[in-house]
Amino acid sequence: MRLLLVEDDLKIADSLKEIFTRQGLSIDLAYSKEEGFEKGLNEDYDLIILDWMLPDGDGITLCRNFRNEKVSCPILMLTAKSLVDDIALGLDSGADDYLTKPFEAKELIARIRALLRRKDQVIPDVYRLHDLEINFQTQEVTKKGKKIELSPKEYGVLEYLAKNADRVVDRNDLLTHVWDENADPFSNTVDVHIRYLRKKIDDNSKIKLINTIKGKGYRLCVN
């Protein structure tokens, strides 16, 4: 899943990016209201995190601008303001959730996961295909009941394929939602991670689950 964090404090932004990356989430950073609006409007994010106070405006206005432009992904507000009126203002401006500073990283991740689940509310917490099982909450993957160790990016690719198992997913789609803005669209990183996943999931198995649809992309299905 790919997130946008609009936060002007470089130290906080870099720290959160490191935490998100360890959780298998891709994160783009914006350090101002203007930069955040441009990225949020032109990229396809699964969730946006907004700081309330920004050097060239505020997160409340930015949140309203996103909603006015029909940006529909979940928005989480971060702020030091904790009064009920402030919380109400944030939610009334189009935010889906609100977290006051200081906060524990564990709580922030939990809120992000909850918002992403709400976004994918028709998708169950556990995905099963033949002898493969993916727990979206714990990020645990098993094959024939045996746990499979995956890197954050490998898990991200597999999770995205599983959540879109009803359609073929192309390389650009995976780059957009699993990698951040620094991903090279001309590299073979998607193909490499698909190859890694196949080695861990499909090797030594007669039934292949990660399939290439020629000329279109990839799909999780029994073949």
Accessible surface in RSA format (square Angstrom, percent):
REM  Atomic radii and reference values for relative SASA: ProtOr
REM  Chains: A
REM  Algorithm: Lee & Richards
REM  Probe-radius: 1.40
REM  Slices: 20
REM RES _ NUM      All-atoms   Total-Side   Main-Chain    Non-polar    All polar
REM                ABS   REL    ABS   REL    ABS   REL    ABS   REL    ABS   REL
RES MET A   1     7.93   4.1   5.82   3.9   2.11   5.0   5.78   4.9   2.15   2.9
RES ARG A   2     9.97   4.2   9.97   5.1   0.00   0.0   0.00   0.0   9.97   6.0
RES LEU A   3     0.00   0.0   0.00   0.0   0.00   0.0   0.00   0.0   0.00   0.0
RES LEU A   4     0.00   0.0   0.00   0.0   0.00   0.0   0.00   0.0   0.00   0.0
RES LEU A   5     0.25   0.1   0.00   0.0   0.25   0.6   0.00   0.0   0.25   0.7
RES VAL A   6     0.00   0.0   0.00   0.0   0.00   0.0   0.00   0.0   0.00   0.0
RES GLU A   7     1.90   1.1   1.66   1.3   0.24   0.6   0.33   0.6   1.57   1.3
RES ASP A   8    55.48  38.9  43.78  43.6  11.69  27.6   4.49  10.6  50.98  50.8
RES ASP A   9    60.46  42.3  53.03  52.8   7.43  17.6  18.21  42.9  42.25  42.1
RES LEU A  10   109.41  60.9 105.84  75.7   3.56   9.0 105.87  74.3   3.54   9.5
RES LYS A  11   173.77  84.8 163.14 100.1  10.63  25.3 112.76 101.5  61.01  65.0
RES ILE A  12    59.03  33.6  56.38  42.0   2.65   6.4  59.03  42.5   0.00   0.0
RES ALA A  13     0.64   0.6   0.64   1.0   0.00   0.0   0.64   0.9   0.00   0.0
RES ASP A  14    79.51  55.7  72.69  72.4   6.82  16.1  28.73  67.6  50.78  50.6
RES SER A  15    55.58  47.0  48.56  64.8   7.02  16.2  27.26  58.0  28.32  39.7
RES LEU A  16     8.68   4.8   8.68   6.2   0.00   0.0   8.68   6.1   0.00   0.0
RES LYS A  17    52.98  25.8  52.98  32.5   0.00   0.0  32.62  29.4  20.36  21.7
RES GLU A  18   105.91  60.8  99.46  75.2   6.45  15.4  34.89  67.5  71.02  58.0
RES ILE A  19    31.73  18.1  31.40  23.4   0.32   0.8  31.40  22.6   0.32   0.9
RES PHE A  20     0.10   0.1   0.10   0.1   0.00   0.0   0.10   0.1   0.00   0.0
RES THR A  21    62.79  44.7  61.99  62.8   0.81   1.9  53.97  72.5   8.82  13.3
RES ARG A  22   149.40  62.7 124.76  63.6  24.64  58.7  66.83  91.3  82.57  50.0
RES GLN A  23    65.76  36.8  63.95  46.7   1.81   4.3   1.78   3.8  63.98  48.5
RES GLY A  24     9.81  12.1   0.00   N/A   9.81  12.1   3.49   9.6   6.32  14.2
RES LEU A  25     2.31   1.3   1.41   1.0   0.90   2.3   1.41   1.0   0.90   2.4
RES SER A  26     4.28   3.6   0.48   0.6   3.79   8.7   4.18   8.9   0.10   0.1
RES ILE A  27     1.26   0.7   0.36   0.3   0.90   2.2   0.36   0.3   0.90   2.5
RES ASP A  28     0.27   0.2   0.02   0.0   0.25   0.6   0.25   0.6   0.02   0.0
RES LEU A  29    16.44   9.2  13.64   9.8   2.80   7.0  13.64   9.6   2.80   7.5
RES ALA A  30     0.45   0.4   0.00   0.0   0.45   1.0   0.00   0.0   0.45   1.2
RES TYR A  31    75.26  35.1  72.67  41.3   2.59   6.7  55.27  41.5  19.99  24.6
RES SER A  32    25.91  21.9  25.91  34.6   0.00   0.0  17.06  36.3   8.84  12.4
RES LYS A  33    44.38  21.7  44.38  27.2   0.00   0.0   4.67   4.2  39.71  42.3
RES GLU A  34   131.26  75.4 123.97  93.8   7.28  17.3  45.35  87.7  85.91  70.1
RES GLU A  35    56.88  32.7  54.16  41.0   2.72   6.5  26.55  51.4  30.33  24.8
RES GLY A  36     0.00   0.0   0.00   N/A   0.00   0.0   0.00   0.0   0.00   0.0
RES PHE A  37    56.65  28.3  56.65  35.1   0.00   0.0  56.65  34.3   0.00   0.0
RES GLU A  38   108.18  62.1 104.47  79.0   3.71   8.8  30.23  58.5  77.95  63.6
RES LYS A  39    36.19  17.7  34.75  21.3   1.44   3.4  28.66  25.8   7.53   8.0
RES GLY A  40     4.02   5.0   0.00   N/A   4.02   5.0   0.00   0.0   4.02   9.0
RES LEU A  41    71.87  40.0  46.49  33.3  25.38  63.8  46.52  32.7  25.36  68.2
RES ASN A  42   107.47  74.1  74.74  72.2  32.73  78.8  28.23  67.9  79.24  76.6
RES GLU A  43    75.67  43.4  62.07  47.0  13.60  32.4   8.79  17.0  66.88  54.6
RES ASP A  44    82.16  57.6  75.01  74.7   7.15  16.9  27.98  65.8  54.19  54.0
RES TYR A  45    10.51   4.9   1.53   0.9   8.98  23.4   1.19   0.9   9.32  11.5
RES ASP A  46     2.72   1.9   2.69   2.7   0.03   0.1   0.03   0.1   2.69   2.7
RES LEU A  47     0.00   0.0   0.00   0.0   0.00   0.0   0.00   0.0   0.00   0.0
RES ILE A  48     0.34   0.2   0.34   0.3   0.00   0.0   0.34   0.2   0.00   0.0
RES ILE A  49     0.00   0.0   0.00   0.0   0.00   0.0   0.00   0.0   0.00   0.0
RES LEU A  50     0.00   0.0   0.00   0.0   0.00   0.0   0.00   0.0   0.00   0.0
RES ASP A  51     8.09   5.7   8.09   8.1   0.00   0.0   0.00   0.0   8.09   8.1
RES TRP A  52    16.10   6.5  16.10   7.8   0.00   0.0   7.22   3.8   8.88  14.4
RES MET A  53   117.74  61.0 115.26  76.3   2.48   5.9 110.77  94.2   6.97   9.2
RES LEU A  54    13.29   7.4   0.00   0.0  13.29  33.4   2.26   1.6  11.03  29.7
RES PRO A  55    94.90  69.2  48.75  44.4  46.16 167.8  61.68  50.9  33.23 206.5
RES ASP A  56    69.82  48.9  39.85  39.7  29.97  70.9  44.86 105.6  24.96  24.9
RES GLY A  57    32.25  39.8   0.00   N/A  32.25  39.8  23.99  65.8   8.27  18.5
RES ASP A  58    42.43  29.7  42.38  42.2   0.05   0.1  12.19  28.7  30.24  30.2
RES GLY A  59     0.00   0.0   0.00   N/A   0.00   0.0   0.00   0.0   0.00   0.0
RES ILE A  60     8.20   4.7   8.20   6.1   0.00   0.0   8.20   5.9   0.00   0.0
RES THR A  61    48.10  34.2  48.10  48.8   0.00   0.0  32.29  43.4  15.81  23.9
RES LEU A  62     0.04   0.0   0.04   0.0   0.00   0.0   0.04   0.0   0.00   0.0
RES CYS A  63     0.00   0.0   0.00   0.0   0.00   0.0   0.00   0.0   0.00   0.0
RES ARG A  64   105.79  44.4 104.11  53.1   1.69   4.0  36.27  49.6  69.52  42.1
RES ASN A  65    42.41  29.2  41.19  39.8   1.22   2.9   5.87  14.1  36.54  35.3
RES PHE A  66     0.00   0.0   0.00   0.0   0.00   0.0   0.00   0.0   0.00   0.0
RES ARG A  67    58.36  24.5  47.60  24.3  10.77  25.6  38.18  52.2  20.18  12.2
RES ASN A  68   109.78  75.7  87.18  84.3  22.59  54.4  25.41  61.2  84.37  81.5
RES GLU A  69    92.73  53.2  74.94  56.7  17.79  42.4   5.05   9.8  87.68  71.6
RES LYS A  70   175.60  85.7 151.61  93.0  23.99  57.1 103.33  93.0  72.28  77.0
RES VAL A  71    22.70  14.9  16.43  14.9   6.28  15.1  21.65  18.8   1.05   2.9
RES SER A  72   106.46  90.0  75.52 100.8  30.94  71.3  44.54  94.8  61.93  86.8
RES CYS A  73    12.02   9.1   6.87   7.7   5.15  12.1   9.21  23.3   2.81   3.0
RES PRO A  74    13.63   9.9  12.06  11.0   1.57   5.7  13.52  11.2   0.11   0.7
RES ILE A  75     0.00   0.0   0.00   0.0   0.00   0.0   0.00   0.0   0.00   0.0
RES LEU A  76     0.00   0.0   0.00   0.0   0.00   0.0   0.00   0.0   0.00   0.0
RES MET A  77     0.15   0.1   0.15   0.1   0.00   0.0   0.00   0.0   0.15   0.2
RES LEU A  78     0.06   0.0   0.06   0.0   0.00   0.0   0.06   0.0   0.00   0.0
RES THR A  79     2.62   1.9   1.36   1.4   1.27   3.0   1.27   1.7   1.36   2.1
RES ALA A  80    77.27  71.0  56.17  86.7  21.09  48.0  56.44  79.5  20.82  55.2
RES LYS A  81    80.13  39.1  73.45  45.1   6.68  15.9  29.34  26.4  50.79  54.1
RES SER A  82    74.30  62.8  56.13  74.9  18.17  41.9  23.44  49.9  50.85  71.2
RES LEU A  83   126.52  70.5 124.87  89.3   1.65   4.1 126.52  88.9   0.00   0.0
RES VAL A  84   119.69  78.8 116.35 105.3   3.34   8.1 116.37 101.1   3.32   9.0
RES ASP A  85   116.01  81.3 108.62 108.1   7.39  17.5  31.37  73.8  84.64  84.4
RES ASP A  86    27.92  19.6  27.66  27.5   0.26   0.6   0.30   0.7  27.62  27.5
RES ILE A  87    54.80  31.2  54.80  40.8   0.00   0.0  54.80  39.5   0.00   0.0
RES ALA A  88    43.17  39.7  38.14  58.9   5.03  11.4  42.91  60.4   0.26   0.7
RES LEU A  89    71.69  39.9  68.21  48.8   3.49   8.8  71.26  50.0   0.43   1.2
RES GLY A  90     0.13   0.2   0.00   N/A   0.13   0.2   0.00   0.0   0.13   0.3
RES LEU A  91    77.37  43.1  64.82  46.4  12.55  31.5  64.97  45.6  12.40  33.4
RES ASP A  92   124.10  86.9  87.57  87.2  36.53  86.4  29.43  69.3  94.67  94.4
RES SER A  93     6.62   5.6   0.12   0.2   6.50  15.0   3.70   7.9   2.92   4.1
RES GLY A  94    23.28  28.7   0.00   N/A  23.28  28.7  19.15  52.6   4.13   9.2
RES ALA A  95     9.38   8.6   0.00   0.0   9.38  21.3   0.00   0.0   9.38  24.8
RES ASP A  96    55.27  38.7  36.34  36.2  18.93  44.8   5.85  13.8  49.42  49.3
RES ASP A  97    27.15  19.0  26.38  26.3   0.77   1.8   3.42   8.1  23.73  23.7
RES TYR A  98    15.14   7.1   7.36   4.2   7.78  20.2   7.36   5.5   7.78   9.6
RES LEU A  99     7.64   4.3   6.77   4.8   0.86   2.2   7.64   5.4   0.00   0.0
RES THR A 100    43.08  30.6  40.14  40.7   2.94   7.0  10.00  13.4  33.08  50.0
RES LYS A 101    52.94  25.8  39.63  24.3  13.31  31.7  27.20  24.5  25.74  27.4
RES PRO A 102   138.00 100.6 115.17 105.0  22.82  83.0 120.14  99.2  17.85 110.9
RES PHE A 103    48.80  24.4  17.38  10.8  31.42  81.8  25.77  15.6  23.03  65.9
RES GLU A 104   130.38  74.9 128.38  97.1   2.01   4.8  47.07  91.1  83.31  68.0
RES ALA A 105    34.28  31.5  27.70  42.8   6.58  15.0  28.04  39.5   6.24  16.5
RES LYS A 106   179.59  87.6 169.53 104.0  10.06  23.9 118.28 106.5  61.30  65.3
RES GLU A 107    70.67  40.6  64.72  49.0   5.95  14.2  30.08  58.2  40.59  33.1
RES LEU A 108     0.68   0.4   0.68   0.5   0.00   0.0   0.68   0.5   0.00   0.0
RES ILE A 109    19.04  10.8  19.04  14.2   0.00   0.0  19.04  13.7   0.00   0.0
RES ALA A 110    56.31  51.8  45.95  70.9  10.36  23.6  52.80  74.4   3.51   9.3
RES ARG A 111    70.57  29.6  68.22  34.8   2.35   5.6  15.53  21.2  55.04  33.4
RES ILE A 112     0.00   0.0   0.00   0.0   0.00   0.0   0.00   0.0   0.00   0.0
RES ARG A 113    25.07  10.5  24.53  12.5   0.55   1.3  16.56  22.6   8.51   5.2
RES ALA A 114    36.74  33.8  32.43  50.1   4.30   9.8  32.97  46.4   3.77  10.0
RES LEU A 115     1.91   1.1   1.74   1.2   0.17   0.4   1.74   1.2   0.17   0.5
RES LEU A 116     3.76   2.1   3.76   2.7   0.00   0.0   3.76   2.6   0.00   0.0
RES ARG A 117    84.59  35.5  79.04  40.3   5.55  13.2  29.02  39.7  55.56  33.7
RES ARG A 118   133.12  55.9 124.45  63.4   8.68  20.7  62.94  86.0  70.18  42.5
RES LYS A 119    89.48  43.7  55.01  33.8  34.47  82.1  43.55  39.2  45.93  48.9
RES ASP A 120    21.89  15.3  18.16  18.1   3.73   8.8   4.64  10.9  17.25  17.2
RES GLN A 121   144.37  80.7 114.11  83.4  30.25  72.0  30.16  64.2 114.21  86.6
RES VAL A 122   138.49  91.1 105.70  95.7  32.79  79.0 113.98  99.0  24.51  66.5
RES ILE A 123    41.33  23.5  28.26  21.1  13.07  31.5  29.25  21.1  12.08  32.8
RES PRO A 124    86.40  63.0  72.92  66.5  13.48  49.0  85.06  70.2   1.34   8.3
RES ASP A 125    61.81  43.3  55.90  55.6   5.91  14.0  14.09  33.2  47.71  47.6
RES VAL A 126    33.86  22.3  27.28  24.7   6.57  15.8  27.28  23.7   6.57  17.8
RES TYR A 127    32.04  15.0  30.86  17.6   1.18   3.1  27.68  20.8   4.36   5.4
RES ARG A 128   157.18  66.0 131.51  67.0  25.68  61.1  52.63  71.9 104.56  63.4
RES LEU A 129    30.51  17.0  28.24  20.2   2.27   5.7  30.51  21.4   0.00   0.0
RES HIS A 130   105.14  57.5  57.97  40.3  47.18 120.7  42.58  43.9  62.56  72.8
RES ASP A 131    33.88  23.7  18.11  18.0  15.77  37.3  27.75  65.3   6.13   6.1
RES LEU A 132     1.50   0.8   0.00   0.0   1.50   3.8   0.16   0.1   1.34   3.6
RES GLU A 133    62.41  35.8  62.41  47.2   0.00   0.0   9.17  17.7  53.23  43.5
RES ILE A 134     0.00   0.0   0.00   0.0   0.00   0.0   0.00   0.0   0.00   0.0
RES ASN A 135    38.87  26.8  38.82  37.5   0.06   0.1   5.35  12.9  33.52  32.4
RES PHE A 136    10.60   5.3   6.30   3.9   4.30  11.2   6.40   3.9   4.20  12.0
RES GLN A 137    89.97  50.3  67.45  49.3  22.52  53.6  12.97  27.6  77.00  58.4
RES THR A 138    94.00  66.9  64.24  65.1  29.76  70.9  69.88  93.9  24.12  36.5
RES GLN A 139    47.96  26.8  31.77  23.2  16.19  38.5  10.96  23.3  37.00  28.1
RES GLU A 140    74.93  43.0  70.31  53.2   4.63  11.0   9.36  18.1  65.58  53.5
RES VAL A 141     2.38   1.6   1.25   1.1   1.14   2.7   1.25   1.1   1.14   3.1
RES THR A 142    22.59  16.1  22.59  22.9   0.00   0.0  16.64  22.3   5.96   9.0
RES LYS A 143    22.09  10.8  18.95  11.6   3.15   7.5  15.39  13.9   6.70   7.1
RES LYS A 144   150.83  73.6 114.24  70.1  36.59  87.1  79.79  71.8  71.04  75.7
RES GLY A 145    72.04  88.8   0.00   N/A  72.04  88.8  35.80  98.2  36.24  81.2
RES LYS A 146   159.33  77.7 154.10  94.6   5.23  12.5 101.82  91.6  57.51  61.3
RES LYS A 147   115.48  56.3  96.09  59.0  19.39  46.2  49.27  44.3  66.21  70.5
RES ILE A 148    22.83  13.0  15.20  11.3   7.64  18.4  18.31  13.2   4.53  12.3
RES GLU A 149   123.50  70.9 116.10  87.8   7.41  17.6  64.41 124.6  59.09  48.2
RES LEU A 150    34.78  19.4   4.11   2.9  30.67  77.1   6.21   4.4  28.56  76.9
RES SER A 151    44.90  37.9  36.07  48.1   8.84  20.4  40.46  86.1   4.45   6.2
RES PRO A 152    61.19  44.6  55.21  50.3   5.99  21.8  60.75  50.2   0.44   2.8
RES LYS A 153    48.72  23.8  47.64  29.2   1.08   2.6  31.09  28.0  17.63  18.8
RES GLU A 154    10.35   5.9  10.35   7.8   0.00   0.0   0.03   0.1  10.32   8.4
RES TYR A 155    11.33   5.3  11.33   6.4   0.00   0.0  11.33   8.5   0.00   0.0
RES GLY A 156     1.17   1.4   0.00   N/A   1.17   1.4   0.87   2.4   0.30   0.7
RES VAL A 157     0.00   0.0   0.00   0.0   0.00   0.0   0.00   0.0   0.00   0.0
RES LEU A 158     0.00   0.0   0.00   0.0   0.00   0.0   0.00   0.0   0.00   0.0
RES GLU A 159     5.41   3.1   5.41   4.1   0.00   0.0   0.00   0.0   5.41   4.4
RES TYR A 160    13.94   6.5  13.63   7.8   0.32   0.8   7.73   5.8   6.21   7.7
RES LEU A 161     0.71   0.4   0.48   0.3   0.24   0.6   0.48   0.3   0.24   0.6
RES ALA A 162     5.26   4.8   0.00   0.0   5.26  12.0   0.00   0.0   5.26  13.9
RES LYS A 163    29.66  14.5  13.46   8.3  16.20  38.6   6.57   5.9  23.09  24.6
RES ASN A 164    25.23  17.4  24.67  23.8   0.56   1.3   0.24   0.6  24.98  24.1
RES ALA A 165    24.51  22.5  16.47  25.4   8.04  18.3  17.07  24.0   7.43  19.7
RES ASP A 166   121.59  85.2  91.67  91.2  29.92  70.8  45.57 107.2  76.02  75.8
RES ARG A 167    96.18  40.4  90.52  46.1   5.66  13.5  54.87  75.0  41.30  25.0
RES VAL A 168    42.88  28.2  26.95  24.4  15.93  38.4  26.95  23.4  15.93  43.2
RES VAL A 169     0.49   0.3   0.49   0.4   0.00   0.0   0.49   0.4   0.00   0.0
RES ASP A 170    64.28  45.0  62.79  62.5   1.49   3.5  17.93  42.2  46.35  46.2
RES ARG A 171    71.34  30.0  70.33  35.9   1.01   2.4  40.63  55.5  30.71  18.6
RES ASN A 172    97.41  67.2  95.25  92.0   2.16   5.2  24.73  59.5  72.68  70.2
RES ASP A 173    28.08  19.7  23.48  23.4   4.60  10.9  10.86  25.6  17.22  17.2
RES LEU A 174     0.00   0.0   0.00   0.0   0.00   0.0   0.00   0.0   0.00   0.0
RES LEU A 175    15.45   8.6  12.75   9.1   2.71   6.8  12.95   9.1   2.51   6.7
RES THR A 176    38.35  27.3  35.32  35.8   3.02   7.2  13.16  17.7  25.19  38.1
RES HIS A 177    13.71   7.5  13.71   9.5   0.00   0.0   9.33   9.6   4.38   5.1
RES VAL A 178     2.10   1.4   1.44   1.3   0.66   1.6   1.44   1.3   0.66   1.8
RES TRP A 179    24.21   9.7  24.21  11.7   0.00   0.0  15.14   8.1   9.06  14.7
RES ASP A 180    32.99  23.1  27.85  27.7   5.14  12.2   1.97   4.6  31.02  30.9
RES GLU A 181    78.24  44.9  47.33  35.8  30.91  73.6  24.64  47.7  53.60  43.8
RES ASN A 182   114.43  78.9  83.95  81.1  30.48  73.4  33.24  80.0  81.19  78.5
RES ALA A 183    27.56  25.3   5.09   7.9  22.47  51.1  15.20  21.4  12.37  32.8
RES ASP A 184    74.70  52.3  66.96  66.6   7.74  18.3  29.94  70.5  44.76  44.6
RES PRO A 185    76.33  55.6  67.19  61.2   9.14  33.2  67.43  55.7   8.90  55.3
RES PHE A 186   189.62  94.9 155.20  96.1  34.43  89.6 160.84  97.5  28.78  82.4
RES SER A 187    35.16  29.7  24.64  32.9  10.52  24.2  31.94  68.0   3.21   4.5
RES ASN A 188    91.80  63.3  87.75  84.8   4.06   9.8  27.10  65.2  64.71  62.5
RES THR A 189    29.59  21.0  26.01  26.4   3.59   8.5  21.08  28.3   8.52  12.9
RES VAL A 190     0.00   0.0   0.00   0.0   0.00   0.0   0.00   0.0   0.00   0.0
RES ASP A 191    47.86  33.5  43.94  43.7   3.91   9.3  22.66  53.3  25.20  25.1
RES VAL A 192    25.97  17.1  25.97  23.5   0.00   0.0  25.97  22.6   0.00   0.0
RES HIS A 193    30.03  16.4  30.03  20.9   0.00   0.0  17.46  18.0  12.57  14.6
RES ILE A 194     1.99   1.1   1.99   1.5   0.00   0.0   1.99   1.4   0.00   0.0
RES ARG A 195   137.22  57.6 135.11  68.9   2.11   5.0  65.93  90.1  71.29  43.2
RES TYR A 196    99.89  46.6  98.42  56.0   1.47   3.8  60.36  45.4  39.53  48.7
RES LEU A 197     0.00   0.0   0.00   0.0   0.00   0.0   0.00   0.0   0.00   0.0
RES ARG A 198    70.82  29.7  70.82  36.1   0.00   0.0  31.58  43.2  39.24  23.8
RES LYS A 199   141.62  69.1 131.68  80.8   9.94  23.7  75.41  67.9  66.21  70.5
RES LYS A 200    88.88  43.4  63.70  39.1  25.18  59.9  52.09  46.9  36.79  39.2
RES ILE A 201     2.67   1.5   0.00   0.0   2.67   6.4   0.27   0.2   2.40   6.5
RES ASP A 202     6.23   4.4   6.23   6.2   0.00   0.0   5.34  12.6   0.89   0.9
RES ASP A 203    76.77  53.8  61.75  61.5  15.02  35.5  12.55  29.5  64.22  64.0
RES ASN A 204   156.65 108.0 110.32 106.6  46.33 111.6  42.19 101.5 114.46 110.6
RES SER A 205    15.10  12.8   8.29  11.1   6.81  15.7   7.26  15.5   7.84  11.0
RES LYS A 206   201.97  98.5 169.20 103.8  32.77  78.0 120.10 108.1  81.87  87.2
RES ILE A 207    56.73  32.3  55.88  41.6   0.85   2.1  55.97  40.3   0.77   2.1
RES LYS A 208    83.23  40.6  83.23  51.1   0.00   0.0  62.62  56.4  20.61  22.0
RES LEU A 209     0.06   0.0   0.06   0.0   0.00   0.0   0.06   0.0   0.00   0.0
RES ILE A 210     3.81   2.2   0.00   0.0   3.81   9.2   0.00   0.0   3.81  10.3
RES ASN A 211    12.72   8.8  10.39  10.0   2.33   5.6   8.02  19.3   4.70   4.5
RES THR A 212    79.53  56.6  53.99  54.7  25.54  60.9  49.54  66.5  29.99  45.3
RES ILE A 213    54.63  31.1  52.47  39.1   2.16   5.2  54.30  39.1   0.33   0.9
RES LYS A 214   193.92  94.6 173.61 106.5  20.31  48.4 117.72 106.0  76.19  81.2
RES GLY A 215    84.98 104.8   0.00   N/A  84.98 104.8  43.14 118.4  41.84  93.7
RES LYS A 216   141.42  69.0 123.66  75.9  17.77  42.3  74.62  67.2  66.81  71.2
RES GLY A 217    10.57  13.0   0.00   N/A  10.57  13.0   8.47  23.2   2.10   4.7
RES TYR A 218    15.93   7.4  15.93   9.1   0.00   0.0   4.14   3.1  11.78  14.5
RES ARG A 219    82.33  34.6  81.36  41.5   0.97   2.3   2.34   3.2  79.99  48.5
RES LEU A 220     3.75   2.1   0.00   0.0   3.75   9.4   0.00   0.0   3.75  10.1
RES CYS A 221    36.76  27.8  35.09  39.1   1.67   3.9  21.34  54.1  15.42  16.6
RES VAL A 222    81.70  53.8  56.01  50.7  25.69  61.9  56.01  48.7  25.69  69.7
RES ASN A 223   117.76  81.2  83.98  81.2  33.78  81.3  33.01  79.5  84.74  81.9
END  Absolute sums over single chains surface
CHAIN  1 A    11410.8       9489.3       1921.5       5976.8       5434.0
END  Absolute sums over all chains
TOTAL         11410.8       9489.3       1921.5       5976.8       5434.0
